Amino acid sequence: MKTLLLYAHYNQSNAIADYVMYMIKKFRELCIDIIFLSSSEVSDPTARKNLSQYTNEFVLVPNIGYDFYLWKTGIAEFRNVFPRYNKLILLNSSVVGPMFRLNKFLNALDSLNKDLVGATENYEKQYHLQSYFLD
């Protein structure tokens, strides 16, 4: 299954934290294509170079709408590549991990055979899926 990850990134210090690099690397190890959408300048050229080893694209997006705006921008800008993929993952940089085998988790989500799956359900106010990881 060909998968595309839209990764929404924000860092107040305009940096790429080690845990972000770790997460991106783990997704790339599973042959997942990654579009890295950041609302942070990421001015360190070494960090940008390291990130480029694992991502297909780096897109700087204005910091005006949290992860949803980054994903909206990525979907709009790259909609022409979507037909190449069977699966889309939306993930933001508030997630630290994976703390377990990522492929096992993704396979478990696939086995649910649903159109949309979130890593966490929430019943606060009303039922919804938490937005930090949607598959």
N, C-alpha and C positions, 0 to 999 in steps of 0.2 A: 504494500500500500504506500503510495507516494504522499508524503505529508509536508505541509508548510506550517511553520511556526511564525506568528507575528508576535514579537517580543517587545512589550512596552516598557521603556526604561526611564527612570528619573533618579537623579542623584543631586542633592543640594550642593555638593562640592564639585560638581561637573566631572566626576570620576567614574570609573567602572570598578566596582567593588570585586574583590576576589570571589565572593560567592556567586556573583553574576557571571563571571567568566567560567566558573565551575559548571553552573547550570547550562550555559550555552554549549560548552564543550560536551556535556553528557547528551544533549539533544543531537548534536552533530555526529557523535559516535554511533547514533542509531540511523544515520544517513537522512536526517531530517533537514530540509532546507530552512534557512532562518533569515527573516527580514527583521533587522534590529532597528526599532523606532525609538528615538531618544528625544526627550524634551530638555536634555542637558547638553551643553556644548562639547563636553569630553575633549578638553584642549590638550591632553597629554598624548603626543604622537605615538609613544610606545604602547599605550593602552589601546589606541585605535588600531595600530598595526597588529597587536595580539588578537584583538577582536576580529579583525578581518580574516584571520586564519579559519574561523569557524562560521562566519556569516556570509550570506550571499549579497546582502545589501545593508548599508548603514544610512538611515534617513534621519536628519535633524528636523524636528517638528516643533512648532511653537508650543509653549507650555500654557495652554489655555483650557484644557478639558480633561485632565487626568488620563488614565489609561484608555478610556472610551474614545477620546479624541485621537490619540495615537493610533488605535486600531482603525478608526474611521478613515484616517488619513492613509494608512497602509492599504486598506481595502480599496479605496478610491484610486490610489496611485498604481497599484499592482493588480487590478482586477483582470487585466489581460492574461496574467499567468495562472489564474485560478483553474482554468480547465485542465491544466497539467497535473492537478492534485486531486486525490480522493478524500483528503482530510485536511482540516484547518484547526490549528490550536492557537488560542489566544492566551497569553501568559504575561504577567507583569512582574516587575523587579522587586515586589514586596515578598516574593517567595524565596526562601532559603532551602536549598536542597539540590538534588534529591538525596534523601537519607537512606534509600533502598534502591533496588534495581529498577531503573526507570522503564525499561522495556516490559517488565512484569506489570507495572502500574498501567501503562498505555494499552497493553494487551487486555487487561481486565476491563478497561473502559470500552474497548472495541467489542468485547464479548457481550456487553449490555445491548448492543445493536439498537442504539438510540440516535436520533438526529442531533441532539445536544446533550452534553453531559458536563457537569461541573464537579470539581474536586470536593466541594463542600456545599451542602444545602443549608439554608438558614430559614428559620420561621419568625425572626424578629419582624414585627409589624405585620408582615404577610410572607407567604412562602416565596423564596427566590433562591437562585444559585449565586454563590459568591463569585465575583467577577475576576478574581486573580488568576483562575485557571479554568478555561472553558475549552471543550473539545467537541 
